[in-house]
Amino acid sequence: MRIWIRLIILMAVATGLAACQSGYRSGPGYDRNSIEGYWLDPNGIQSRFSAGTFETRTTDTNTLLATGKYTQINSRLVQIDIRSLVRNTNSRVNCSLVSSTRLNCTSSSGAQFMLSRHNA
């Protein structure tokens, strides 16, 4: 049960951090402060941030676990409102973009987790 909560929170965070471009880019025009694109948690749950919305899916079966919206407060802070489809609950997660490839997140209940940028 605890793993599902962490996974849902991770998905929400990843989705909520979307900024202004899609995918992970390392060349000219790549915005290191953007959360747009795909992110993975340590358990392999994938989150996608795109144009203010997010979704989290399992990587093995592509099952949708959570959806939501995010607000980028500034270049480093993102607030995500998540709807868990597994638990039928709503929650809020705050994340900090600590590098172009890492997000540190904390749920409203105090649970902490990390997401890593992923090329999908």
C-alpha positions in Angstrom: 0.0 0.0 0.0 2.8 2.4 0.9 4.5 1.8 -2.5 1.3 2.8 -4.3 1.1 6.0 -2.4 4.7 6.8 -3.3 4.1 5.9 -6.9 1.0 8.1 -7.1 2.8 11.0 -5.5 5.8 10.6 -7.9 3.6 10.5 -10.9 1.8 13.7 -9.8 5.0 15.5 -9.2 6.4 14.5 -12.6 3.3 15.5 -14.4 3.0 18.8 -12.4 6.4 20.0 -13.3 5.8 20.4 -17.0 7.0 23.7 -18.4 7.3 25.0 -22.0 8.9 22.3 -24.1 8.4 18.6 -24.6 10.9 15.9 -24.2 14.5 16.0 -22.8 16.9 18.0 -25.0 20.5 18.7 -24.5 21.2 20.8 -27.6 20.6 24.4 -28.5 17.3 25.8 -27.1 17.1 23.2 -24.3 15.7 24.9 -21.2 17.5 23.5 -18.1 14.7 24.9 -15.9 11.9 23.1 -17.7 10.3 20.1 -16.3 8.5 19.3 -19.5 9.0 15.7 -20.6 9.3 12.3 -18.9 10.5 11.5 -15.4 11.1 8.2 -13.6 10.9 7.4 -9.9 13.3 4.8 -8.4 10.5 2.1 -8.7 10.3 2.7 -12.5 7.0 4.6 -12.5 7.0 7.1 -15.4 5.5 10.6 -15.2 4.9 12.9 -18.1 4.7 16.7 -17.8 3.2 18.5 -20.7 1.7 22.0 -21.0 0.5 22.3 -17.4 -0.9 18.7 -17.1 0.7 15.5 -16.0 0.0 11.8 -15.9 1.7 8.9 -14.3 1.9 5.4 -15.7 3.4 2.0 -15.0 6.3 1.2 -17.3 5.5 -2.5 -17.6 1.8 -2.3 -18.6 1.4 1.4 -19.3 -1.5 1.6 -16.8 -2.6 5.1 -15.9 -2.2 5.6 -12.2 -2.7 9.4 -11.7 -3.5 12.6 -13.5 -3.3 16.2 -12.6 -2.2 19.8 -13.2 0.9 21.7 -12.2 1.9 25.3 -11.7 5.5 26.3 -12.1 6.0 28.9 -9.3 9.4 29.9 -10.6 12.3 28.4 -12.5 13.0 25.9 -9.7 9.7 25.3 -7.8 6.6 23.5 -9.0 3.3 22.8 -7.3 1.3 19.7 -8.5 -2.3 18.9 -7.8 -2.8 15.2 -8.3 -5.8 12.9 -8.7 -4.9 9.2 -7.8 -7.0 6.9 -10.0 -5.9 4.0 -7.8 -6.9 5.4 -4.4 -9.5 7.9 -5.7 -7.9 10.7 -3.7 -6.6 14.2 -4.4 -3.3 15.6 -3.1 -0.8 18.3 -3.5 3.0 17.9 -4.1 5.7 20.6 -4.1 8.9 19.9 -6.1 12.2 21.5 -6.5 14.2 21.2 -9.7 17.7 20.7 -8.2 19.4 20.0 -11.5 18.3 19.6 -15.1 17.9 15.8 -14.5 16.6 15.7 -10.9 13.4 16.7 -9.0 13.1 16.5 -5.2 9.5 16.4 -4.1 7.5 16.5 -0.9 3.8 15.6 -0.6 1.3 17.5 1.6 1.6 14.5 4.0 5.4 15.0 4.3 6.5 12.0 2.2 9.6 12.8 0.1 10.7 11.3 -3.2 13.0 12.0 -6.1 12.4 11.9 -9.9 15.0 11.5 -12.6 14.6 12.9 -16.1 14.0 10.1 -18.7 14.3 10.1 -22.5 11.1 8.4 -23.7 
